């Protein structure tokens, strides 16, 4: 019985790490091959590297839904050692993390967006982290005053929707270290 318990515990600890080990092994093999090449070289993008992205479309808490895909683009090249690793204008993926509609009683709408990933010049997936939250204008005072003056009817006044115009820039960060292979 102890044997099966030990085996089960060992498998529970080892199996979740198998996909992670396979990914790092492939990346390590690619980096090692590039390091031994005369035409290609590996360059590392460290975790926590800041990048500036801009949103591609107007967003409003009145028209988007949580989980909806949105697009950004990189505003300038990211380079190391004179090599461009992520080009300016590269599409950046993102999602609407939370969208709350404006409500009666003067409560405003809210919008939270987050970036998820970008591709480097060699096609390597680079995970990103960064969020931004915008809240519309609060009109609770106006709704309360109108509610008193109109015997409750004015309390149906809604706050303003949260909005983010296209072109708004955000600073985001790389979420993990990645090795990019570039020409020497």
C-alpha positions in Angstrom: 0.0 0.0 0.0 2.8 2.4 0.8 4.4 1.7 -2.6 1.3 2.9 -4.4 1.0 5.9 -2.2 4.6 6.9 -2.9 4.2 6.2 -6.7 1.0 8.3 -6.8 2.7 11.2 -4.9 5.8 11.0 -7.2 3.6 11.1 -10.4 1.6 14.0 -9.0 4.7 16.0 -8.5 6.5 15.0 -11.8 3.7 15.0 -14.4 2.8 18.7 -14.2 6.4 19.7 -14.9 6.7 17.5 -18.0 5.3 20.1 -20.5 7.4 22.9 -18.9 10.5 20.8 -19.2 9.8 20.1 -22.9 9.3 23.7 -23.7 12.5 24.9 -22.0 14.4 22.1 -23.6 13.3 23.1 -27.1 14.1 26.7 -26.5 17.5 25.7 -25.0 18.3 23.5 -27.9 17.4 26.3 -30.4 19.5 28.8 -28.4 22.5 26.3 -28.2 22.3 25.7 -32.0 22.2 29.5 -32.6 25.2 30.0 -30.3 27.2 27.5 -32.3 26.2 29.1 -35.6 28.2 31.6 -37.6 25.1 33.3 -39.0 22.7 33.3 -36.1 22.9 34.3 -32.4 20.7 34.1 -29.4 19.6 37.2 -27.5 17.6 37.1 -24.3 14.7 39.4 -23.5 14.6 39.4 -19.6 11.3 39.1 -17.7 10.1 42.5 -16.5 11.3 44.3 -19.6 9.0 47.4 -20.2 7.4 47.9 -23.6 5.0 50.6 -24.7 1.9 49.6 -26.6 -1.0 51.7 -28.1 -4.6 50.5 -28.4 -5.9 50.2 -32.0 -9.6 50.9 -31.6 -11.9 53.1 -29.5 -13.3 51.1 -26.5 -16.3 51.9 -24.4 -17.8 50.0 -21.4 -21.2 50.4 -23.2 -20.1 48.4 -26.3 -17.5 45.8 -25.2 -17.9 42.6 -23.2 -15.6 40.8 -20.8 -13.3 38.3 -22.5 -13.5 40.1 -25.9 -10.2 40.2 -27.8 -8.7 43.6 -28.5 -5.7 44.6 -30.4 -2.7 46.8 -29.6 0.5 47.5 -31.4 4.1 48.2 -30.3 4.9 51.9 -30.5 8.7 51.5 -31.0 11.3 48.9 -31.8 12.7 46.9 -28.9 16.3 46.1 -29.5 19.3 44.6 -27.6 22.9 44.8 -28.7 21.9 46.5 -31.9 19.5 43.8 -33.0 15.7 44.5 -33.3 14.0 41.8 -31.3 10.4 43.1 -31.6 9.6 45.5 -34.4 7.6 48.7 -34.2 4.0 48.2 -35.2 4.0 44.5 -34.3 0.4 43.4 -33.3 0.0 42.8 -29.5 -2.9 40.7 -28.2 -5.1 41.7 -25.4 -8.5 41.2 -23.8 -11.2 43.0 -22.0 -10.7 41.7 -18.4 -13.9 43.4 -17.1 -16.6 45.6 -18.6 -19.3 47.0 -16.3 -22.1 49.0 -17.9 -23.3 52.3 -16.4 -26.2 51.9 -14.1 -29.1 54.0 -12.6 -28.5 56.0 -9.5 -25.6 57.7 -11.3 -23.2 54.8 -11.0 -20.5 54.9 -13.8 -19.3 52.2 -16.2 -15.9 50.7 -15.7 -13.5 49.0 -18.2 -10.4 47.0 -17.4 -8.2 45.8 -20.2 -5.1 43.6 -20.2 -2.4 42.6 -22.7 -1.4 39.0 -23.1 1.3 38.4 -25.7 3.4 39.6 -28.7 5.5 37.8 -31.2 9.2 38.5 -31.6 11.0 38.9 -35.0 11.8 35.2 -35.1 8.2 34.2 -34.3 8.8 33.4 -30.6 5.8 33.9 -28.3 6.6 36.5 -25.6 4.0 36.6 -22.8 3.2 40.1 -21.5 1.5 41.4 -18.3 -0.1 44.8 -17.8 -3.6 46.1 -17.1 -5.4 49.4 -17.2 -8.6 50.4 -15.6 -10.8 53.3 -16.6 -14.0 54.4 -14.8 -16.6 56.8 -16.2 -17.9 59.9 -14.6 -19.9 59.4 -11.4 -23.3 61.1 -11.3 -24.6 59.8 -8.0 -25.0 63.3 -6.6 -27.0 64.5 -9.6 -29.2 61.4 -9.5 -29.9 61.9 -5.8 -30.8 65.6 -6.2 -33.0 64.8 -9.2 -34.6 62.0 -7.2 -35.6 64.3 -4.4 -36.9 67.0 -6.8 -38.8 64.6 -9.0 -40.1 62.3 -6.3 -37.8 59.4 -7.3 -38.0 59.6 -11.1 -34.7 61.4 -11.4 -32.9 58.6 -9.5 -32.9 56.6 -12.8 -30.2 59.0 -14.2 -27.2 56.9 -15.2 -23.5 57.6 -14.8 -21.2 57.9 -17.8 -19.6 55.0 -19.6 -15.9 54.4 -19.3 -14.0 54.9 -22.6 -10.5 54.6 -23.9 -9.7 56.3 -27.2 -7.7 54.7 -30.0 -4.0 55.5 -29.8 -3.9 55.6 -26.0 -0.5 54.3 -24.9 0.2 51.9 -22.0 3.5 50.5 -20.5 3.4 46.7 -20.2 6.1 44.2 -19.1 7.4 40.9 -20.4 6.1 38.2 -18.1 8.9 35.6 -18.7 12.4 35.4 -20.0 12.6 34.5 -23.7 15.5 33.8 -26.0 15.2 35.3 -29.5 17.4 34.0 -32.4 18.6 36.8 -34.7 21.1 37.1 -37.6 24.6 38.0 -36.6 
